[in-house]
Amino acid sequence: MNAPGPNRSFLFAPGDHPRRAEKVLQVGADAAILDLEDAVAIAAKPAARGAVRAALERPRQCRAYVRVNAFDTPFCFGDLHAVIGGTLDGIVLPKLEDAGQLLAVDWMIGNLEAERGLPAGGIDLMPIVETACGLVALRDLARAAAALPSGRVRRLAFGAGDYTTDLGITWTLHEDELTPARSECVLASRAAGLEPPIDTVFIELRETAAFEASCTRGAVLGFQGRLCIHPDQIAPVNAAYSPPDAEITRARRIVEAFAEAEAGGLASIQVDGRFVDYPIVQKAERILAIAAKIGAKNG
């Protein structure tokens, strides 16, 4: 398993397609998601597990996750049993709607870790909230996730495809209709003490400008990264969720100037014409932490 790094881009690939499963691990995403759910036909799901296990054994340049089937399907337990191992970084759990589902999946993963000699809590678990029931229960789900003794749920993700289908919402290019759900994901995550969430996929592959605007909007709303469905989406996603060089430089100046001022008994100063107090310093420190993770990944 790879060490934790930035969480800007999570790229999906069908688990039952060996060439695409191999490619997704090499094309520059922060993490790859080998899919056993929506990208795999129902009849092919059991056989796809073997292909995913084989893909997890190959050399890769990013962390590797597997999206299993939803908890209330006949496939979820078999998926987990098949893929939990030392070459897996995390599980993506779709359509989370109930805290009991989260507890059960965490219990399953924990027992498989113990059975297979893996570190307890070492496998990440990233649930996707993507239904009306999931969104209504989101604050309870986030609190339950943060309270798991394993500590394996570090962040949630939002899925607009199933969400808009479930509610009969028209998913437009400007995505104003998604703002309430997106904001709730960020708010619930923060209130529960989780990392910022991961934003939804974008399905209009030819609408490059709209996609870039959507990434910018997600970053402004407080997401830390994006689910991707095509390699061409990785570069704009990584750019949108990476602090610009000028912002990193200013953050460093803020932290350094405030440390000097605080040592002299001051807690409010100006830096480059910007008022700076503790909240602004905390934000600057967060920017520098993100930049450090990205720098470590890029060597």
C-alpha angles and dihedrals in degrees: 000000000000123000118260113277139159118323101211101120131029110181121200126214130173109264093217095055106083097193094049092041089055094045095050090063092057109040103087107269118139088234137007124218115207103204126222094163128059097001093058125071114241094245091051098049100096093047092047090067091071092051090051092050089052092049091051090059094057125095113269144180099215144035116287125224131175123215106215125197120275120283095250095055127091090245107058100086093042090051092052093045090051101048108032106110147113095286094056122094100185153345124236111210113200129210097014109187108153135043089226090064090054093049092049095049091046089051092050093049092046093053092047090050090053094045092051098043096250126146112272110256092005095125113078120227118206115183121200118220106208112142137070091251091049093051094047089052094039099113092049090046092051092050091048091049093051091048097056108121090221091062089213097132105078099156144006129226132215123224116199097180097068091030095058091042092051093050098036091241120159106237105218131188093249091050097207087144090065097054097091093051093043093050091049090053091054094044096047092047093052094045090053094047096248126138117268109284131252117251128234130273120264113225103191097090096181095051096087098161092047090050093051089049090050091052091050090049092051092050091049091051091055107263117141098209149347142252109237133198102187133043090235088066094061099078096051091043094050090047094049094050097042119087110245116246091250091053091050091050092049091047090053091050091049094051094046095045093046093049089054092046093046090052086058093050100263125125101175124054143144123254118183090340094309122119109238129197133144098296091051091049091050090053091049090051090051090053091051091049091053091047090051092053091049091047092051091051092049092047 
